[in-house]
Amino acid sequence: MILNGIKKSIATAVVVLIATASFAQMTSGKVVFHRKMNLKKMFKDNPRVQPFLDDDVTWNIDSFALYFNDSLSAFIPIESDEVEKGMMKMLTPQNSTYKNLFQNERVVMMNMMGSAMTVKDTLKPRVWKVTESKRKIAGYICRKSMLEINDSTRLYAWFTVDLVPSIGPEGFDGLPGAILGFANEDGSIVYFAKRVEAMEPPLEVLIPKVKEKDAYKEEELKALLLEKMGKWIKKEDLDAQFAWI
């Protein structure tokens, strides 16, 4: 009887340990995202872009990897065999975004009008409204939240507390866990995680290689771009693009 009791206790302990491990929160890893952009919907009111959009380029799909640990993250494009050229490359930005949560810092490496540009600034404060709506993404139960970035733009994110750091695609974070799904209100830009992998990313992946003299504060870079490229880019278009980084 005593032996049987010990066996039952051991079996119960093993079940508890397995269950605990199955629901353990992840503090470091890699998330692979697919980004879908409906270019016709995005630029329906832009006569400068419409001539470049035929039925073959309605949707553009890119992949990104989000590497993270408890304090650092790197959102990096995954190289494709297909090379985008000209206007299409300009319409589908491939920014690399690095964040240091402990130091409240972000570095965004981007391509603006064919030129490499780098922003080094503080993390943006994001005021989210968390709802009770839930859905499963990449095997994780995620809760829906909403963000208004101006009077006319509403964004939605689905986050999970099972991935501990407050991280997400592009410049979006500020929720109690990792964002695995993200979309603007009209669905013209959508990010969804396809898989999550537990791993320890090497520091060389998480730390950007940037020289201080080549980096700008966000407002400094916007002012410079308007000064140099004001004939080709509107301030409202620039503000909308920078709202994402």
ABEGO torsion letter per residue (X at the ends): XAAAAAAAAAAAAAAAAAAAAAABBBABEBBBBBBBBBAAAAAAABAAAAAABBAAAABBBBBBBBBBBAABBBBBBBBBABBBBEAAAAABBBBBBBBBAAAGBBBBBBBBGGBBBBBBBBBBBBBBBBBABBBBBGGBBBBBBBBBABAABBBBBBBBAABABBBEBEABBGBBEBBABBBBAAGABBBBBABBBBBBBBAAAABBBBBAAABBBAAAAAAAAAAAAAAABBAAAAAAAAAAX
